[in-house]
Amino acid sequence: MKTTIKNATLALFVIGALTTKAQKVAHISMDSLVMLMPETKTMKDVATAYMKELEKTSISMDNELQTKYNDYLANEASMGELVKKTKQEEFQSLQKRIEEFKQQAYQDNQKKQQELAAPIYEKAKKAIEAVAKEGGYKYVLDTSPGNVLYSEPTEDILMAVKKKLDTMPLANIPGATGGVKDPKPAPAKNTAPTKAGGK
């Protein structure tokens, strides 16, 4: 009885090992794929506009502080102690607000970039999944720098996935106006064979 169980267990182990060996594995650089997608340029444009808006506010706040400080220096000699103290407290309060804004702006900018990139990566993953299923791949490794330290040679499916992406609608980038348009398919040409003699 023990021998039968041992043999059955060994058989299952061998079958499992053979099945694992037969599984197809492919690889793709997600970074390279995303760079090929037209939505990436739209994402960068929206992210740049958002960052410029934050920078504009930050510069305006810095200028306000500098103007007030210059005014304080110019009139310090004629100020009473109470006015001086009040002005100094204003500087400290404004400086604190500027620092808090810059910290928040950095966090908001990071969050915005993640929000903009999300639909692009989601579309890319769907395309990879579709190609993997069509090609019978059980695993697809991301070979972007820093993600894979070592792997046996596998099939690169980058161009197959790029081709699949071209058949999919464009990802919706939050905040994009106009942006990239869906490519219109060329009108089908009449390819019916003509009869000899023009009949």
ZAZAMI-224137 format. One record per atom (N, C-alpha, C): residue in one letter; x, y, z. Coordinates in steps of 0.02 Angstrom, whole numbers, plus 50000, padded with zeros to 5 digits. Example, Ala and Ser with C-alpha at 12.3 -4.5 7.8 and 13.67 -1.06 7.14 Angstrom:
% ZAZAMI-224137
A506604971650390 A506154977550390 A506604983550390 S506424988850354 S506844994750357 S506455000250394 
//
This chain:
% ZAZAMI-224137
M500424994050000 M500005000050000 M500445006350000 K500955006450045 K501415012150048 K501785013049982 T501975007349951 T502335007549888 T501895010549833 T501255008749833 T500775011349783 T500705018949790 I500645021249853 I500585028549865 I501215032149844 K501795028949860 K502445031949841 K502495032649766 N502305027149731 N502345027149657 N501875032349627 A501265032749656 A500775037649631 A501025044749642 T501315045949700 T501585052649716 T502155054449669 L502595049549657 L503165050649612 L502915052049541 A502405048349519 A502125049349452 A501835056349445 L501475058649496 L501185065349495 L501725070749493 F502265069549531 F502835074249532 F503155074749463 V503265068949431 V503575068849365 V503135072249313 I502465070749316 I501995073849269 I501995081449279 G502005083549343 G502015090749358 G502645093949332 A503215090649340 A503855093349317 A503865093949241 L503605088749207 L503585088849134 L503125094249109 T502555095149143 T502075100349123 T502395107149131 T502745108249187 T503085114649199 T503605115949145 K503975110749126 K504495111549075 K504195113549009 A503595110848994 A503285112048929 A502955118948925 Q502885122348982 Q502555128948982 Q502985134048946 K502655137948903 K503005143048864 K503095149448906 V503685152248903 V503845158348940 V504085163648890 A503835169848898 A504055175348854 A504275181148898 H504575186048866 H504765192048904 H504615198348864 I504565203848901 I504435210348869 I504685215848916 S504925221248888 S505115227048928 S504515231648931 M504195231948990 M503605236148998 M503785243548986 D504375245649008 D504595252648997 D504625254248922 S504915249648883 S504975250748811 S504285250848778 L503845246348800 L503175246048772 L502795252548785 V502815254948847 V502465261148865 V502725267048824 M503385267248812 M503685272748773 M503435272648701 L503235266848675 L502985266348607 L502255268448600 M501905268948655 M501195270448653 M501075277948643 P500615279848597 P500485286948585 P500205290548645 E499855286848690 E499575290048749 E500115292848796 T500715290148792 T501255292348836 T501435299648825 K501425301848761 K501575308848747 K501025313348776 T500385311148769 T499825314948797 T499905315448873 M500085309848904 M500185309648976 M500735314648997 K501285314748960 K501845319248976 K501635326548969 D501235328048917 D501005334948906 D500565337248964 V500095332948986 V499645334649041 V500045335349106 A500515330749118 A500935331049179 A501355337349180 T501635339349123 T502045345449119 T501625351649134 A501015351949105 A500575357649117 A500385358149191 Y500265352349222 Y500085352249293 Y500665354649337 M501275352249319 M501875354149357 M502015361649349 K501905364349289 K502025371549277 K501545375849318 E500925373349326 E500435376949366 E500655377349439 L500915371749465 L501165371549534 L501765376149542 E502215375949493 E502825380149495 E502635387549493 K502135389249453 K501905396249447 K501665398849515 T501275394749550 T501025396649616 T501605397249666 S502075392649662 S502655392749707 S503075399049696 I503195400749634 I503595406749617 I503235413049641 S502565413149632 S502165418949654 S502225419949730 M502215414349766 M502275414749840 M502975417049860 D503485414549826 D504175416649839 D504265424149826 N503955426549771 N504005433749753 N503655438049805 E503085435549829 E502715439249881 E503145440049944 L503465434649964 L503895434850023 L504475439750013 Q504795439349954 Q505375443649939 Q505175451049939 T504595452549909 T504345459549906 T504225462249976 K503895458150017 K503755460350086 K504395461250127 Y504875456850114 Y505515457350151 Y505895463550130 N505905464950064 N506245470950039 N505925477250067 D505265477250070 D504895482950098 D505065483950172 Y505125478350207 Y505295478450278 Y505995481550288 L506485479250248 L507165481850253 L507195489350238 A506805491450188 A506815498450168 A506525503050221 N506045500350260 N505695504550309 N505825502650381 E506295498150392 E506425495550460 E506605501150509 A507015505850486 A507265511150531 A506705515350560 S506175516350521 S505625520650545 S505065516750580 M505145510150586 M504625505950617 M504695505650692 G504125505450725 G504125504350798 G504215496850811 E504345495150874 E504475488150893 E503875483650879 L503275486150891 L502675482050880 L502585480450805 V502705485450762 V502645484450689 V503175479550666 K503795480350691 K504335475750673 K504155468550692 K503915467750753 K503735461150777 K503185458050734 T502685462150717 T502125459850676 T502365457750607 K502805461850577 K503075460250510 K503485453750512 Q503895452950563 Q504305446950569 Q503875440650576 E503325441250613 E502855435650621 E502525434050554 E502385439250515 E502095438250448 E502575434350404 F503225436250407 F503735432750367 F503755425250385 Q503775424050451 Q503815417050474 Q503195413050452 S502615416250458 S501995412850438 S501985411450363 L502195416450323 L502205415650250 L502725410450230 Q503315410650263 Q503845405750248 Q503595398650262 K503235397850317 K502965391350335 K502455388950283 R502025393550260 R501525391850209 R501855389750144 I502405393250126 I502765391650064 I503065384650069 E503375383050125 E503685376450134 E503155370950132 E502585372150165 E502045367250166 E501765366250095 F501695371850058 F501445371349989 F501915367249946 K502575368649952 K503065365049910 K503065357549925 Q503005355749989 Q502975348650007 Q502345345449979 Q501785348949986 Q501145346349961 Q501155345949884 A501455350949853 A501495351149780 A501895345149754 Y502445343449788 Y502845337649768 Y502425331249771 Q502065330449827 Q501645324549836 Q501085324249784 D500775330049773 D500225330449723 D500485328849653 N501075331149637 N501365329949571 N501495322449561 Q501755319149614 Q501875311949610 Q501215308149601 K500715310149639 K500055307049635 K499745308049565 K499825314049538 K499555315649472 K499875311249418 Q500535310349422 Q500885306249373 Q500645298949376 Q500535296449437 Q500275289549444 Q499575289049415 E499165294149428 E498475294249403 E498465294349326 L498915298249296 L498945298749223 L499225292349191 A499695289149226 A500005283149198 A499565276949204 A499115276949254 A498715270949268 A498345268149207 P497975272349168 P497615269449111 P498085266849056 I498675269749052 I499155267449001 I499415260449019 Y499605259549082 Y499855253049104 Y499305247749103 E498695249949118 E498135245249116 E498025242649045 K498055247248996 K497975245348926 K498545240748904 A499165242548924 A499745238548906 A499675231448934 K499445230848996 K499375224149027 K498845220048992 K498305223348970 K497785219848933 K498055217148867 A498455221148833 A498745219048770 A499235213248781 I499635213648834 I500105208148850 I499715201748865 E499185202448903 E498775196548920 E498475193348857 A498225197748811 A497925195248750 A498435191448708 V499035194248701 V499565191048661 V499795184648695 A499845184648761 A500055178648798 A499565172948787 K498915174648789 K498405169448778 K498425166848707 E498495171448659 E498525169448588 E499145165148574 G499705166848607 G500325163148594 G500425157148639 G499975156048686 G500025150248730 G500575150948783 Y500735157248802 Y501245158348853 Y500935157948922 K501255154248966 K501015153649035 K501285159249078 Y501885161749062 Y502195167049101 Y502495172249053 V502425178649071 V502765184049035 V503155188049086 L503815188449077 L504245192049124 L504355199249100 D504365203849147 D504525210849131 D505275211749136 T505595213249080 T506325213849080 T506555221149083 S506115225649106 S506325232649116 S506905232749166 P507375237549158 P507955237649203 P507765237349277 G508085232849312 G507975232149384 G507445227149403 N507065224549355 N506525219849371 N506735212549368 V507175210849322 V507405203849315 V508165203649322 L508405199849369 L509125199249380 L509425194049334 Y509055188649321 Y509305183349277 Y508705179549249 S508765177449187 S508255173049158 S508565169049101 E508295163049090 E508495159149032 E508225162748970 P508525161348911 P508275164548850 P507525163048839 T507135168248827 T506425167548814 T506245171748754 E505625171048731 E505415174748671 E505195181848689 D505455186748652 D505265193648663 D504625195048624 I504085197048659 I503445198148626 I503275205548619 L503785209948624 L503665217148621 L503285219248558 M503525217148499 M503215219448437 M502525216348428 A502425210248452 A501765207048448 A501265210948491 V501485213048550 V501045216948594 V500925223848564 K501445226948534 K501355233448502 K500835232948447 K500855227548408 K500375226448355 K499675225748384 K499615222348440 K498965221448474 K498715228248499 L499155232348526 L498965239048551 L498675243248495 D498945242548434 D498715246548378 D497985245048360 T497735239248381 T497035237448366 T496565239548423 M496845242048478 M496435243848536 M496295251348537 P495715253448567 P495585260648572 P496085263848619 L496195270348610 L496675274048650 L496445274348723 A496925274148769 A496765274648840 A496545281748855 N496075282448901 N495815289048920 N496265292148973 I496635297348955 I497085300649002 I496715306349038 P496665306049105 P496305311249142 P496605318149129 G496175323049113 G496405329849103 G496645331449033 A496665326348988 A496895327548920 A496325330648879 T496485336048844 T495985339148800 T496215338348729 G495795335648687 G495995334348618 G496465328548616 G497115329948625 G497625324648630 G497665320348568 V497795314048579 V497905309348525 V497235306948499 K497165306548435 K496545304148405 K496625296848385 D496065293248384 D496085286348359 D496255286448285 P496755282348265 P496905282248194 P496325279348154 K496125282848101 K495575280448060 K495845275348009 P495495269548003 P495725264747954 P495645267447884 A496125265747840 A496085267947771 A495495264647737 P495145268147692 P494575264947658 P494805258947618 A494395253747620 A494575247447586 A494555248647511 K495065246147477 K495095246847404 K494745240947373 N494465242047314 N494135236647278 N494665232047249 T494725226047277 T495245221447255 T494975215747214 A494335216447192 A494045211047152 A494405210547086 P494565204347064 P494935203547001 P494505205646941 T494825209146894 T494455211146833 T494515205646781 K493985204946743 K493995199746690 K494405202146632 A494685197246596 A495085198846537 A494655202446487 G494935207446455 G494575211146403 G494145216646432 G494185217546501 G493815223046532 G493085221446541 K492865215046532 K492175213246542 K492045210846611 
//
